[in-house]
Structure formats: C-alpha cells, structure tokens
C-alpha cells in the first residue's frame, strides 16, 4: 500500500458521524481538520431493525459533506468504518450501496471485537508509553466496548449491546427522568454486561480510561461544575444523577457544559456508566483523548503489512479452534493461487482489479474451506460459511468475512446457492480456482500440475479452459472424472468450463 502525506478516517457511529483529516510529519499524524455531525442513526432503526428512509437520508446527507472534503484523496489514504447500528440493520446493504458512492470510498462494517481493538489502539497511541495494565471503556450509541490491555497491546476485547441511544429510547422514551426508570436501566445494563465481571475484574487492571461521546459529555458537565478536568468519578455520577432527577425531563434540563444534542440521550449514558462503575467496582475513569478514528489512523500508518499480520493470525486462530487440517488447507491454497494467477494473466485490460488482494483472500478461504467439518461432515461447506459469517475476526470487516464465507460455501456442490453473486467476475474467478484446487487435491496429497493451465478464452469471456498434458487423464482417472463432473455444474450458470486433454 502506498500512502501520501495525508490521511483521513471516517467513523459512522450510532450517534455521530466523524471525519478526521491530517498530515504525516516525521512518521506521526498531525490533525488538520475534524468534523462531527450528530446524525443519531442509532435511533432510526424500526421494529423490524430496518433503517428508516429518514435515517438513511440523514446519513447520506452527512456523507455527502464528508465526501466533498475528501475529494482528491487516494483510496489508500482513507479508511471508513461503520459500527453497531449498521451491524444490526437488516437493510444495511441498501444504505451502503449509496453511501459508498456518495462518500467516494468503501465503508466497511466492522464486528464488535474489531471495533474494540481499534478503540484500544487509538486510545493507547494518544497516551504516554507505559506498561500499565489498562481497562478502556467506550459507551456508544448502541454498543459498549470494554478492552483490557497492557501498554499498546489489547488482550481481552468485548462488545456489549448496550448504548446511550438504545437505553434512552427504551427506559426514558419521553425524556422523563425518574428514580424508577434509572433503577430499571441500570439493572438491565448490568444484566447484559454481567459476564464482564470475571473477564474485567478489578484485579486485572490498574487504570480505567473512558473513550468517546458518553464519557466526554459527562466529563464536560462535571468540569463545568468545578470537578477535576478529565475525570469521571462515582461522586460526580451521583451528583449528575441528582441533577437529572431534579430536572425531571430532558426538555427541562439546564446544566452548564451539557450540549443540546446530548440532552435526549444523557439518561441512557449516565445509567450505563453507573452500571459499569457498580459492576466492576470502578471509582474513577480518566477521559481518553483517542478513540476509534485514531485507531483507524494507526492502521493506515501501519499500512498493509501490520494488518495482514493480524489477519493471518486470525485465520490461524480460526483454523486451530475448529481443528482444520492445516497442511491440506495450505496445499489447496497453493494450487488455488497458482490457478487464479493464470486466470489473472488471461484477464487483461484491468478486468481483475487488485489481484494481490484477491490472492490473499483466496488463500485464506482455502485454509478455512473445511472449517465446518468440526460441526458435521455432511454439508460442511454450509456450516463453514455460517461460522465465517458470524465470527468475530480481528482485522477483517464484516463484508470481507462474508466474501470468505461465499467462497467456502461455494467450494463444493451446486452453484444455485450463489446465483445472486455469479455476476461478479472477480468472485467467480476466485471460486473457480478454489473449486478446481479442491478437486485436484482430493486425494489429500500434492497434485501433479505439470503442463496444466487455466485461462479465459478471451479477456472478459465467461468461458474458462483447463488444459491438461497428454496422458494426464489416464494417470489420474479419478481426478479426470471429477473435473468432467465440474463441467456439468458450470453449465447451469452463465459461465462455462472446458476441459481439454481429459
């Protein structure tokens, strides 16, 4: 990845959309511009978990303004991610298809644990270098992330579906503040996060940090009232609760340091913070300067190498967890990447975009193609696809994991299940290379590929030809039979496969 002297990060949060722009000086990132808009998309999910037309339009309008500021940036200089609201939204693809075009850059929906990793990375890089044991807490609009780490290294990461918008809508729906509603909200929050008690026990950390909007909003109010800057403590939370109860409603709330856009969701935010303090016996939290968008900048500064290292470790972890035959996965991956490289060579005129990236993902799909065997040997490709679609995989976005799941789902059997995506050339070429590699490695040993080539009959053609040397079919009759069966499978799609020499 080549990056210039400027970088930008876009964070599509449940409450706010944020854009961070800066330049690189002596290897460090210096902010030059920061834009934040309270979109509150997290409040725009209907009962069916679909984004309403109004919520989508508000998001698109904001991204249009961000896109104007990003005009002229290169793809390698921008990273945009979306979090819990779009993780939940059933119609997120409808929103994203237009949002990507409006912003001018792809928006990746990331898992909760990947969000947690990025948050910790952003917080750590804004703190002095230290080996202190930290807990980082980020209360967002629809989720709360907790991370344990030492220095710059995150160790335990989790995301809980508890957030200031969701809790305000549920327990303070009319903006009314009562002792009963706060008690119910705190009990519910602790019920969701109760499992955190063991993993994040006070004995496992020395200093607590709070990131993002909720902690910042509470800290602003407390400092305006004379409390120490940058600290949220139990006494301050108790004082703020009394102020909210005295006001009785968000509309009547008049308190120094409280922004207007925070009043409607402060009830949910305060109740969640009080629940966390009580659950983990926290006395005070230090306000952190860094957050998710700074973690994105760190990833961009690290360029591709570090992120690929993280993805490789994630793939290895999944393979180990589900007892995959790793030597066989590597064997299939080697054959698949060899065949795909040949296809790329016959697809000139830019028909295969970013072939190196596709090769990496093809290799990972090959390593994980048997991941579902741990569950059942029957239809293991379906189980494998489900695992990948639902796994928290650090370094990967949800769309990237879905791409891997499609390859795993389609590596064997009929192709009707992938009918909707057979119009994507790059995916079909990856899929064909993977399916042929699985066939050629069916005996679970190194196949003889001498004299074998796979290519398109012409650039852009949907006809692929696999050529075998003379005598190959006689030497490997079972493989030849499986290849002829594969020809029949592709005849039921817009694509076709021709086997020459078999």
N, C-alpha and C positions, 0 to 999 in steps of 0.2 A: 504494500500500500504506500503510495506517495502522498504526503500531505504538504500543504504550503505553509505560509507563516500566519495563518488564521484558522480558527476552529469555531464550531458552533454546536450547541447541544439543545435539543428541544424535548421538553418533558410535558407530556399530556396527562396531567394528574386529574383526579376525580373532582377536585375543587378548582384548581388553577392550571392554566397552560403557561409554561415558562420558556423563554428563549435566552440563552447565554451565549454571547459572542465575545471573542477575544483574540489576541495575537500571541504568538510564541516568541519569547525573548530569552535567549540563553537556555533553551530547553524547558522553560517554565511558561505557564499560561497566565496571561495578564488580561483581566476582563476589560473590555472597552464598551460593552453595552449589555443591558439586562432589561428584558421586557417580561411583564407578568400581567395576565388578564384573568379575572375571576369568571370563568366560564360555567363552573358548577355543573359539569356534565354528569357527575355522580348522582345528581338529583333528577336527572332526565331519563331514568330507567322506569318503564311502566311495569305493571304487574306481571307481564309476560317476559320481563327482563329484556325488552327491546328499547333502544334509544328512541325517544320521540322525535318527530320531524323538527321541532323547535330546538331540541338539544343538539341534533346533528347540524342544523344550520348555524347555531351559535358557535359550534366548534369549527365549522368550515370558515366562517367569517374571521375568526381569530387567526386561523392558519393562513388565510389569505394575507393578513397583515404581516405575519411572520415570514411568509414566503417572499414578500416584497423586500424585506430586509436581507434575505438570504440569496437574492439574485446575484449570480456571478460566482457563488461558492461552488467548489468541486464536490462530487459525491463523497470523496474520501475525507472531506473537511467537516462533514455534518453527520450527526447521529441523532435520530429522533425515536423516542420510545413512548409507549402508552402503558398504563398500569391497570388497576383493579376494575375500573368501570368498563373498559373495553375487554378485559378478561371475562367479565360477566355477560356483556351484551350479546344477545343471540344474533343481532343484525350488524355486528361489528364490521363484517366484510362490506356491507353497503356503505357504511360511513368511511371506511378506509380506502375504498376504491376511488372515491372522490377526494378524500383528504390527501392522499399521496400525490395526486395531480396538482392540487391547489398549493400544497407546500413546496412541491418540486423535488422532494426527497422521500424515500421509503420510510414508513413509520412501522416499527416493529413492536408488537405487543409482547411484553416480557412476563415471565412467570413471577410469582411472589418471591421465591427464593433468589431469583436473578435480580429482582428489584432490591432485595435486602443486600445482596453482595455489592451492588453498585452504590447504594446508600452508604454502606460502611466504607467503601473505597473513597467516596467523596468526602466523608467526614474525616477519615484518617489523614488524607493528604492536606487538609487545612489545619491540622493540629501539629504541634511540635513533635519531632521524632522521639518516641518513647517506647518502652517495653511494658507500659502499664496495661493491666487487664481491664478491658472496657466493655460496657454494655451500651449499645446505641439503640435508641427508641425513636421511631418515626410514626406519628399518628397522622394518617392521611384522611382523605375524604371517605373512602370506603374500605380501607385496609390499614392495618398497623403492622409494621415490621420491627422485629427485635433481632439484634445481632450481637453475639459475643465475639470478641477478638482480642488479640494481643498486638500492640503496635499497629502495623499496616495490614495484618493478616486476619481476615474473618475466619471464625472457626465453627460457630453454630449460627444458623440463619433460619428464620421462620417468618411467615406472613400469616396474619390472622384477619378474618373477615369482620373487622370492627373498625369503624371510621366515623369521623365527626359529622359528615353529611348523613350517612345511613342511620346513626344513632339519634341525630337531631330529628330526622323525619319520623323515626319510629317512636321515640319517647317524649319528644317535645314538638309534636306535629303542628300545633298552632302557635308555637313560640312561647308557650306558657311554662313558667318555672315554678315547680312545687317540690317540697321535700320528698313526696312520694315518687314523682317522676324521676328525680335524681337517684333515689334509692333503687328503683327498678332498673334504671340504665346502668348503674354501677354493678348490680348483681348480675345482669345479663352479660356485661363486658367480662367480668371475672369468670363467668361460666364458659365463655368462648375461649378465654386465654388461660384457663386453669392449668392446662398441660404445660404451660411455660414455667410453672413453679420449680419443677425439678431441673429442667434444662438451663434455666437462667437464675438459679438460686443465688442469693447474695454472696455466698462463699466463693462463687466463681468469677466475681468481678470486683474491681476496686473503685472505679469511677463510672458514673452514669452520664451519658450525653443524650440530648434531645435534638432531633433534626426536623426541619420542615415547618409547615404553616401553623399547626396547632400549638406546638411548643413556643414558636415565635410570637404568636398572638397573645398567649398567656404571659410570656415574659415582658412584652411591651406594656401590658396593663400594670403588671407588678412594678416595673421600674418607674412608670409614671406616678405610682402611688408611694414611691420612696423606698421600694425594696431594692436590694443589690442588683446591679445590671447583670444580665446573662445567666441568672439563676432562677429556677423554679423549684420551690421547696414546699413541704407539706403545709407549713403555716400559711404560705401565700395562697395555696389552693383552697384552704379552708376560708380564708378571707374573701377570695373571689367568689366562692360558692355563696357566702352570706350576701354579697353584693347582688348576685343574680337573683337570689330568693327575695331580697328586698325590692328589686325592680318588678318582680312577678312575671314579666314578659320581655321578649327581645325588643319589642317596639318601644317599651318604656325605659330601656336600658340606656343610661347616660353615664359613661365612665371614661375617664381620661385614658388615652392610649388604645382604646378599642376602635378599630376601623369599622366603618359601616358594613362592609362586605363580610365581616366576621360575626356580626350580631346574630344572624339567623342560625349559625351552626356552632356557636360557642358552648351551648348547653351540652351537645354531644361530645365536644372536645374535652371539656372540663370533667365530665363524668368518666370518660375513658382514662384520662390521666390520673384521676383519683383512684380508679380501679387498679391501674398498674402500680401506683405507689403502694397501695394496700397489699396487693398480691405478692409483690417482690420486696416488701419492706424497704422501699426507697425513701430516703429522707430529703434528697435534693437531686436535681438534674441540671447539668451545665448545658447552656444553649450552644449548639454546634454551628459553625459558620458554613460547613459543607453539607452537601446532600446529593440527591440522585443525579442532578445535571452535572455536578462536579465529578461524580463517578464516571459519567459518560465521557467527559473531557479526558479523564485519566486513561480510559480505554483507547480513545483516539490518539493520545500522546504515545501510548504503548504500541500503537499501530497494530498490524495483523499478528505479529509473532506471539505476543503475550496472550491474546485472545484465543489463538489457535491452540496454544499450550493448555489453556483452560478447557477448551472443547475436547481436546484429546484425552485429558484426564476424566472428563465427564463420560465420554464414550467408554473408556476403560472401566470406570466405576460401574456403569450400567451392565457392561458385559460380565464383569465379575459377580455383581449382585444376582444376576439371573443365570449364572452358570453356563455361559456361552462357550462353545468350542472355539477358543480364540485363534488357534493355528488355522482352523478351517476358514474362519471369517477373514483372516489375513490373506489366505490363499484365494478365496473368492474375490476379495478386494483387488488383489494384484491383477487377476485376469480381467475383471470388470474395467479397471482403469486403463489397461492395455487396449481393450476393445473400444472404449469410449474415446481414447486419444486418436485411434484410427478414424472414428466417425467424425471427430472434430476436423481432422485433416481433409476429409472429403466434404466438409460443410464450409466452404469459403464464403467470402463476402459478408463476414460478420454474422452468419446465421446462428452461431453458437457464441453467446455473449459471456465473457468472464469464465472461460473454460477451466481455469485453475480452481476457481471456487466450486464449480460443479464437480470437478475431480475429487476434491476433498470430501464433499458431502456424499458422493458415490462410494468412496472408500469407507466412510463411517457407516453408511447404510449396509454395506457388505459385512462389516464387522458385527453389526447388530441384527442381521437378517434372520437369525434363529433365536432371537431373544424370547419369543413366545413359547418355545419348546419347554421352558421351565413350568409353564402352566398346563399345556396339553400338546401332545404330538399331533393331534387332529386339528387341522386349520390353524396351525401355529402362527402362520403369517398374519391372520386376523388378530390373534392375541398380541403379537408383537407390535402391530400397528396401534392397537389400543394403548399399550404400555407407553409407546413413544409419544402419542398424542396427549397423554396425561402425566408424563413425568416432569418433575422439576429439574431442568437440566441447565446448570450454570454455564454461561457463555452463549447459550442459544436463545433466540426469540421463539415465541410460540409458532410463528409461521415457518421458521426453519425446522422446528421439530415436526411440524405437520408434513413438511416436504420429505423428511426422512421416513415418516410413517407411511406415506404414499408409496415410497419405493419398497419398503418392507412388505406392505400389503400386496403390492403387485409383482413381487419377485417370483411368484409361482401361481398356478391356477389360471382361470379365465380372466379376461380383462374387462368384462362388463362392469365390474365394480369400480373401474377407473374411467369410465366413459366420459365423465364430465371434464377430465383434465387431459384427454388424449389430443387436444388441440395445441398443447404446449410442447413445442418442438424439443426444447432442452430436456424437459422431464421425460419425454418418450425416448430420447436417445440414451439418457441415463438408465431408464427402465430396461430397454432392450439389452444394453451392455450387461446389466446385473442379471437378467434372466438367463442370458446365454452363458454367463460365468458360472451360475449355479448349475446349469446343465453340464457344462464341461468339467466341473469339479464334483459331479455327483458321486463318484467313487471315493471321495474324500482323500484324494492324493493329487499331486501335481499333474495337470493335463499336458498332453503333447500339443503345443500350439504351432509347431513348425510348419511354415508355409500357409498359415491361416490368416485371413484378413477380413475385416468387416468395414463396409463403406456404404455411403449413399450412392445411388446410381447417378445422381447429379445434385449439385447444390440446391437445397430446398425440396428435393424429391422426398416423397413418403415411401419410397421403395428402398429397402436395405438389402445388401447382398453379403452373404458369408461364403467365402471361398475356402475350400479345403484342398490340400495337396492330393495328388493321385495315390490311392491305396489307403488313405486315412480312414475311410468308412469301413473298409474290411478289417483294419487293425482295431477299430473301436466301434463295433456294431451297436452296442447299447447306446453310446453317445450319439451315433448317427440316427438311431431310431428316435431318441428324444428330440433331436433337432428337427426331424421331419414332423413330429407332433407339434413343435413350436410354430412351424409354418402354418399349421391349421388354426392355431389360436389367433394369430395376427390377421388371418383372412376375415375375421369378424369385426375388424376395426378399419378406420380409414388408412391405416398403414399396412404394409405387406413386407414379408421377409422371404428372400430367395436363398436357397442353399445350393451352391454349386460345388460339384465334386463329391457329393454324398448321395 
